[in-house]
Amino acid sequence: MLKKMITLKNPKSRSAEAFRTLRTNIQFSSLDKEFKSIVVTSSGAGEGKSTVLSNLAITMAESGKKVILVDCDFRKPSIHKKMGITNSVGLTNILVQDVKKEECIVKTDVNNLFILTSGPIPPNPAELLGTQKMKNFIEILKSEYDLVLIDAPPVLAVTDAQILATITDGVIFVASYGEAQKDALVDAKELIDKVGGKILGIVFNKVPETVSGYYGKYYEGYYDKEK
């Protein structure tokens, strides 16, 4: 499954190059303060955030950074499916049952890339993410990895992404070209702003080849149709 990611399947493609540009933009945006933990979310469902995050994680790891990809979407986890690994144990086991993280973190075939799946879906996702134990765990990961990349549910659906924004260094939005509504993006941004989260920028996903991408300091297009 991992080999299906565009950055591995076709590393010379325009899409893969877009992820390398995104990686560079993130690195340059953190010159004053290093971003060691980043949440990737969207305003609504189906915009491709998990696929974008997975490809970004691969690209970051290929640059030599020790990266851990953490699935904090406790409601509809998908990272394990995209990476082709089991979700029998994961983050919820660590937080609820005190399972050692070494028993849950998976080393991938990509050098420097590690995965922590969500684990079994809990009955109280937001409450679990808001615990001091979760905050402490993120700090532990930041001390052991160069970069912690976190998959979060859509902002407008639940409060989970807002909670994660308060305990991480920055937030990246994924917006599906031609599908994401401007008002929804504005509302999502305001919700992150209200909790003091730092928004790093937007990744425009599923941009048609015929459309010229917009390249700014924090912005990048992703040209595949993957979700």
C-alpha positions, -999 to +999 in steps of 0.1 A: +000+000+000+028+024+008+042+020-027+009+035-040+017+069-026+025+092-056+058+103-040+070+067-042+051+054-072+061+082-095+088+104-078+095+124-110+059+134-115+045+169-112+026+158-081+057+145-063+075+176-072+047+196-056+052+178-024+089+186-024+081+222-030+056+221-001+084+205+021+107+233+012+081+260+019+075+245+054+112+244+061+117+280+050+087+292+070+102+278+102+135+297+100+126+318+131+110+290+150+113+253+141+080+235+136+084+201+152+047+192+154+022+200+126-015+191+124-030+185+089-068+190+087-095+203+064-127+222+067-148+193+056-147+156+048-134+140+016-108+167+007-078+143+007-060+154+039-048+119+048-033+113+014-017+147+013-003+141+048+011+107+040+029+120+009+042+149+029+055+125+056+073+105+030+089+135+014+100+149+047+116+115+056+134+114+023+151+147+031+168+130+061+144+141+089+132+114+114+095+116+109+066+101+128+031+102+112+004+100+139-033+092+132-053+114+156-085+109+137-101+088+164-135+089+146-126+078+111-089+067+111-074+059+077-036+062+079-033+024+086-052+017+054-031+040+033+001+026+048-010-011+046-006-018+083-027-031+112-047-008+135-050-033+163-029-013+186-021+024+184-023+058+202-055+051+221-039+020+237-010+042+248-033+069+263-059+046+279-041+013+287-006+026+292+007+003+265+044+012+257+048+033+226+075+010+213+048-017+210+026+005+188+050+025+166+057+009+132+089+015+112+081+017+075+102+006+045+109+043+039+141+053+058+134+076+087+096+072+085+076+058+114+038+054+119+016+055+149-019+045+141-050+056+160-057+023+177-092+012+186-118+040+183-126+054+217-161+065+229-147+100+239-123+112+212-122+149+220-119+143+258-090+119+252-072+143+229-076+171+255-059+153+283-026+163+299-014+128+290-019+135+253-001+168+256+028+152+274+029+124+248+033+149+219+062+165+238+078+131+242+075+125+204+089+159+196+120+151+217+126+118+199+117+128+163+126+157+141+090+161+130+056+149+143+029+150+116-006+146+129-038+136+110-069+153+125-106+152+116-122+181+097-124+213+117-161+220+111-172+185+120-158+181+155-136+200+180-107+176+177-085+196+153-090+227+175-078+208+205-047+195+187-039+230+174-034+241+210-007+215+217+012+216+184+034+241+165+012+247+135-018+237+113-020+231+076-054+230+058-061+208+028-087+222+005-100+203-025-100+224-056-135+230-069-151+214-039-140+233-008-163+263-001-147+296+007-171+303+036-163+269+051-125+276+049-130+310+065-151+295+093-125+267+099-097+293+100-116+313+126-121+283+148-084+276+148-076+313+154-100+313+184-079+287+202-046+304+193-035+278+167-009+289+142-020+284+106+009+277+083-010+277+051-033+258+027-025+229+003-048+229-027-056+193-035-068+176-067-059+206-089-065+198-126-034+197-148-050+224-170-052+249-141-021+269-132-012+263-096-008+292-072+026+292-056+031+314-025+052+313+005+030+288+023+009+274-005+012+245-029-010+226-053-013+188-053-021+176-089-033+141-085-069+130-082-062+108-051-083+112-020 
